[in-house]
């Protein structure tokens, strides 16, 4: 049997930060272990009444005040004394994925000033001084999963916080004007999932009418404790993935479903996908061919008060409140054997169905709160539609 691996998990959110009374908890002390920690809760408003909530938590054990770190040079583990956590020379030796980077200011030349921290306690102190309600930020982090009453709970762990990137405006000749374009809000993810022979579903009439189909999948995450027992293993969690139906060409959606989610009997497919996060209200746009502009609206367009595109953009229906991960495309990566080629991050041979049933050992000594903190794994970028050609459905 093969041990389950989390593989890739990456979240990127850009919007306006919402600071409330519970955003910063202050330093708390665990009644059971004496562990001192803080919890940061940041809501990010990405527009269209969608708010994504993110979290950062961590601290230290007073009777053993150290921080576990990894070397930037060779990823070897080492310990940092709590008193030395802000020593810049020491922080510079730590691998990026063990740091929390915060960039909320720019220098005179417009370059982002980035501060690196080993502990969320220091991140909280810095944010309280430099982060204001309504500020535009980009959150980078990863998903973490847990189970409560048989239901999977999903949250977003913050790794880094920056001022968002802004594209520069260009004129008709392609020359930069010196103006910055508005920040593009949104919430995207890259996540490795596991699929079984039961994941694939043929597109039905009801799915076409609903405009989407739900694919049952699983995501792997580290678990410290479950039902009061010490686990210390990676476990699979049920994670539904929403696939939007191409209303203009539903046959294309059927091809995508067959190419990516149809797994042979007795096989487990690991597939890394990209998508968008919706936490709030689903927005449903009416097709152009179904939109009729009234005489009054056409007159406003004729007077130059609206363009036709602006008028049609108003035809958006607010759906019901939802929380879902919407598939956009599979993740592409460089071929290990040929760096000039891109391939899907997909494998049918890494796991077997038996690997999804993880053996839970007898209860061990209770762990401290630190076991609940997960390492962030960052995925890469991918092209727009190159993956469709790779599947022969372009």
Secondary structure by P-SEA (a helix, b strand, c coil): cbbbbbcbbbbbbbcbbbbcccccccbbbbccccccbbbbbbbbbccccbbbbbbcccccccccbbbbbbbccccccccccccccccaaaaaacccccbbbbbccccccccbbbbbbccaaaaaaaaaacccccccbbbbbbbbbbbcccbbbbbbbbcccccbbbbbbbccccccccccccccccccbbbbbbbcccccccccaaaaaacbbbbbbbbbbbbcccccccccbbbbbbbbbbbbbccccaaaaaaaaaacccccccbbbbbbbbbbbbccbbbbbcccccccccaaaaaaaaaccccaaaaaaaccccccccbbbbbcbbbbbcccccccccccccccccccccccccccccccccccccccbbbbbbbbbbbccaaaaaaccc
